[in-house]
């Protein structure tokens, strides 16, 4: 049914998955190997209808649909609306449709287009911003600046989308970890996302580390250093009511709470892990 590998956020573990696209429309981020084995393509309506027919068999097992793969919002608005409407017609009892969204795609679409997509039923977006530091964003070839990321996310929030933002701990390496923490917190404070997730950089190919080193002087952090960066990040946050999760398989430590309400408790948990050298071993981490 699917062309693997297939990825979805941890919070979509119980969702039905409809593979609208295959791969990632950007697919140039130097740190990311998720879709390197795939050429990007948009599945036709025949394939989508075939998947929907199969998903109807499992519809009682889930009331949510996640539109995969990466950057479904890169589709032309009319095409995306056709797909959303088809999903709604075939699975009328759905409570939520969600997808990944690239910052560039949020910038490209007008407020009117985003509103039409939201009104059709796609109401939650997962946006990987990775960092709020322009040196790092340029170095990893994200294709957008900090200000562009903020602008795109605020457009989505203005329309009404539930926004889940993802950052990557350790992406600054030894040289830039302090500014990665500080500038990422600045971006998050301005966006005020509904949900915030921290993943941790996991490099499985030595060639990737060499490429990052050439691009912006990246050298890897020890687990303890990554947690020190997390501590700096948490201390800089000023959020009203953002659900925070650090529960990805790539993380050295599991954290969850609401920010800023639980910030001090989270800080104490990280400090305790650092002081006791108590964190997940590298061989237990995965994407």
C-alpha positions in Angstrom: 0.0 0.0 0.0 2.8 2.4 0.8 6.2 3.3 -0.7 8.6 3.0 2.2 10.3 4.5 4.2 7.3 6.3 5.7 7.5 8.8 8.6 5.0 10.4 10.8 5.2 12.5 14.1 5.0 10.5 17.3 1.6 12.0 18.1 0.2 10.5 14.9 1.0 6.9 16.0 -2.7 5.9 16.0 -3.7 7.9 12.9 -4.6 6.5 9.5 -1.9 7.4 7.0 -2.7 8.5 3.4 0.4 8.8 1.3 -0.4 11.8 -0.9 3.2 12.5 -1.9 6.3 10.4 -1.8 9.5 11.9 -0.5 10.1 15.6 0.2 9.7 18.5 -2.2 12.8 20.3 -0.7 15.0 17.3 0.2 18.1 19.4 0.4 18.6 19.7 4.2 22.1 18.5 4.8 21.4 16.8 8.1 18.3 14.9 6.9 18.4 11.4 5.3 14.7 10.6 5.8 13.8 10.7 2.1 17.2 10.4 0.3 16.2 7.0 -1.1 13.1 8.5 -2.8 12.5 10.8 -5.7 9.8 13.3 -5.0 6.4 12.6 -6.6 2.8 13.5 -6.1 0.5 10.5 -6.2 -2.4 10.7 -8.7 -6.1 10.5 -7.6 -6.3 6.8 -8.8 -3.6 5.9 -6.3 -5.1 8.1 -3.5 -8.6 6.5 -4.1 -7.0 3.1 -3.9 -5.4 3.9 -0.6 -8.7 5.4 0.7 -10.6 2.3 -0.2 -8.1 0.3 1.9 -8.2 2.8 4.8 -12.0 2.5 5.0 -11.4 -1.1 6.2 -9.5 0.3 9.2 -11.6 3.5 9.7 -13.1 2.2 13.0 -9.6 1.9 14.4 -8.8 5.6 14.0 -10.6 8.9 13.6 -7.6 10.9 12.4 -5.8 10.9 9.1 -2.2 12.1 8.5 -1.3 13.1 5.0 2.2 11.9 4.2 5.0 12.2 3.0 6.9 15.5 3.5 5.5 18.9 2.6 2.0 18.0 1.3 1.3 21.8 1.3 3.6 22.1 -1.7 0.7 20.9 -3.8 -1.3 23.4 -5.8 -4.2 24.5 -3.6 -7.0 23.1 -5.9 -5.3 19.7 -6.0 -5.0 19.7 -2.2 -8.6 20.7 -1.8 -9.7 17.9 -4.1 -7.8 15.4 -1.9 -9.1 16.7 1.4 -12.7 16.7 0.1 -12.2 13.1 -1.1 -10.9 12.1 2.3 -13.8 13.7 4.0 -16.3 12.0 1.6 -14.8 8.5 2.1 -14.1 8.9 5.9 -16.9 11.1 7.1 -16.4 10.4 10.8 -12.9 11.9 10.9 -12.1 14.3 13.8 -8.8 15.6 12.3 -6.7 15.7 9.2 -3.1 16.8 9.6 0.2 16.9 7.6 3.7 18.2 7.5 4.2 21.7 6.1 7.5 23.3 5.0 8.0 27.0 6.0 8.5 27.8 2.3 5.1 26.4 1.4 3.4 28.4 4.1 5.1 31.5 2.6 4.1 30.7 -0.9 0.4 30.3 -0.2 -1.8 33.3 0.3 -3.9 33.8 3.4 -7.0 33.0 1.2 -5.5 29.7 0.0 -4.5 28.7 3.6 -8.0 29.6 4.8 -9.6 27.5 2.1 -7.4 24.5 3.0 -8.2 24.9 6.7 -12.0 25.3 6.0 -11.9 22.1 3.9 -10.7 20.1 6.9 -6.9 20.1 7.1 -6.6 21.7 10.5 -3.2 20.7 12.0 0.3 21.3 10.6 3.6 20.0 11.7 6.4 22.4 10.8 10.0 21.5 11.1 11.9 24.8 11.6 15.0 22.9 12.9 16.7 26.1 14.3 16.1 29.8 14.8 19.7 30.7 13.9 20.4 32.0 10.4 23.9 30.7 10.3 22.7 27.1 11.0 19.7 27.4 8.7 21.9 28.5 5.8 24.5 25.9 6.7 22.0 23.0 6.6 20.4 24.4 3.4 16.9 24.8 4.9 16.0 27.3 2.2 14.5 29.9 4.6 15.6 32.4 7.2 14.5 32.8 10.8 12.2 35.7 9.9 10.7 33.8 7.0 10.0 30.8 9.3 8.3 33.1 11.8 6.3 34.8 9.0 5.1 31.5 7.6 4.1 30.1 11.0 2.2 33.3 12.0 0.3 33.1 8.7 -0.8 29.6 9.6 -1.8 30.6 13.1 -3.7 33.6 11.8 -5.9 31.3 9.7 -6.6 29.0 12.6 -4.3 26.0 12.1 -3.2 24.1 15.1 0.6 24.4 14.8 3.1 21.9 16.0 6.7 23.2 15.6 9.8 20.9 15.7 13.4 21.9 16.5 16.5 19.7 16.4 18.8 19.7 19.5 22.5 19.5 18.7 22.2 21.0 15.3 24.6 23.8 16.1 27.4 21.5 17.2 30.1 22.6 19.6 30.6 25.9 17.9 27.1 27.2 17.7 25.1 25.4 20.4 24.5 28.5 22.5 23.2 30.7 19.7 21.2 27.7 18.4 19.4 27.6 21.8 19.0 31.3 22.2 17.8 32.1 18.7 15.6 29.1 18.5 13.9 30.2 21.7 13.5 33.7 20.3 11.7 32.3 17.2 9.4 30.1 19.4 8.5 33.0 21.7 7.3 35.0 18.7 5.4 32.1 17.1 3.8 30.9 20.3 3.0 27.5 18.7 0.3 25.2 20.1 2.7 22.3 20.3 6.5 22.2 20.5 8.7 19.2 20.0 12.5 18.8 20.4 14.1 16.0 18.4 17.9 15.4 18.6 20.3 15.3 15.7 21.1 11.7 14.8 23.8 11.3 12.1 24.0 7.8 10.7 26.3 8.6 7.8 29.8 10.0 8.3 29.5 11.9 5.1 26.7 14.0 6.5 28.9 15.1 9.5 31.7 16.1 7.1 29.2 18.1 5.0 27.9 20.0 8.0 31.5 20.6 9.1 32.3 22.2 5.8 29.1 24.2 5.7 29.3 25.9 9.2 32.0 24.3 11.2 29.8 21.6 12.8 31.4 19.2 15.3 29.2 16.8 17.2 28.1 17.3 20.8 28.3 14.7 23.6 25.0 13.7 25.2 25.7 15.9 28.2 26.4 18.9 26.0 23.0 18.4 24.1 21.2 18.5 27.5 23.1 21.6 28.5 21.8 23.2 25.2 18.3 22.0 26.1 18.7 23.7 29.5 19.7 27.0 27.9 16.8 26.7 25.5 14.2 26.1 28.2 15.5 29.1 30.3 15.0 31.4 27.3 11.4 30.5 26.6 8.5 32.8 27.4 5.3 30.9 26.2 1.7 31.3 27.2 0.3 27.8 26.9 2.4 25.5 24.6 2.3 21.8 24.9 5.9 20.6 25.0 7.2 17.2 24.1 10.7 15.7 24.0 9.7 12.1 23.5 11.1 11.2 20.1 13.3 8.0 19.7 16.2 10.3 18.9 16.2 12.1 22.3 18.6 11.4 25.1 15.9 12.3 27.7 12.1 12.2 27.7 10.3 15.4 28.8 6.7 16.6 28.6 4.8 19.5 30.0 3.1 22.8 29.3 5.2 25.9 28.9 5.8 28.1 30.6 3.7 26.5 33.4 6.0 23.5 33.8 9.3 25.1 32.8 10.9 25.1 36.2 10.1 21.4 36.8 11.4 20.6 33.3 14.6 22.5 34.0 15.1 20.6 37.3 14.6 17.3 35.4 17.3 18.2 32.9 19.7 19.4 35.6 19.2 16.1 37.4 20.0 14.1 34.3 23.1 16.1 33.7 24.3 15.8 37.3 23.7 12.1 37.4 24.8 11.3 33.8 21.5 9.7 33.3 20.4 9.6 29.7 19.7 7.3 26.8 22.7 5.6 25.3 23.4 6.5 21.6 22.9 2.9 20.5 19.3 3.1 21.7 18.5 6.2 19.7 16.8 6.0 16.3 14.8 8.1 13.8 
